[in-house]
Amino acid sequence: MLDNLFSALPALNPQADEQFDDLLRRPGLRIERIVSSGQASAPGFWYDQAEGEWIVLLAGSADVRLEHEAQARRLAAGDCLDIAPHCRHRVEWTAADEPTIWLAVFYDAGATTTRD
């Protein structure tokens, strides 16, 4: 378990795998930190998840493409995106010269949410 989201960062290496760290798991909820350094989804690969995913970029930058959109979205630190269940998406690009740190919140698609 991490005690700081910016600790234990892997070395910058686009050929290495991204680092995935579970921060919290509860029924219908999973929060993880993802650290990228130049990685992207494999050509032709699309994520298609049964759960919703809310992401915020804490550091770095990335391009995320939603299948139903013509162009990828450029995300920078502080940008967030809610990806609906079964919304096919992919990571087109992440910065290779700095860590890209994602906070991803996966939630049960049947959960009801409210916002104050």
CORFENFEN-V963025 format. One record per backbone hydrogen bond with DSSP energy under -1.0 kcal/mol. CO is the residue of the C=O (numbers start at 1). NH is the residue of the N-H. E is the energy in kcal/mol with one decimal. If there is no record, write none. Layout:
# CORFENFEN-V963025
CO&NH&E ; CO&NH&E
This chain:
# CORFENFEN-V963025
4&7&-1.8 ; 13&16&-1.5 ; 19&35&-2.3 ; 21&33&-2.7 ; 24&31&-2.8 ; 26&29&-2.7 ; 28&108&-2.3 ; 29&26&-2.9 ; 30&106&-3.5 ; 31&23&-3.1 ; 31&24&-1.7 ; 32&104&-3.0 ; 33&21&-2.7 ; 34&102&-3.1 ; 35&19&-2.2 ; 36&100&-2.9 ; 42&45&-2.4 ; 47&89&-1.7 ; 49&86&-3.3 ; 52&107&-2.0 ; 53&83&-3.6 ; 54&105&-3.2 ; 55&81&-2.4 ; 56&103&-2.4 ; 57&78&-4.0 ; 59&101&-1.6 ; 61&95&-2.1 ; 62&75&-3.7 ; 63&92&-2.3 ; 63&93&-1.2 ; 64&73&-3.5 ; 65&90&-2.1 ; 66&69&-2.3 ; 73&64&-2.5 ; 75&62&-2.1 ; 76&79&-2.7 ; 79&57&-2.7 ; 81&55&-2.9 ; 83&53&-2.4 ; 84&87&-2.0 ; 88&67&-3.0 ; 89&47&-3.4 ; 90&65&-2.8 ; 91&41&-3.0 ; 93&63&-2.5 ; 100&36&-2.8 ; 101&58&-3.2 ; 101&59&-1.2 ; 102&34&-2.0 ; 103&56&-1.9 ; 104&32&-2.6 ; 105&54&-2.9 ; 106&30&-2.4 ; 107&52&-2.3 ; 108&111&-1.6
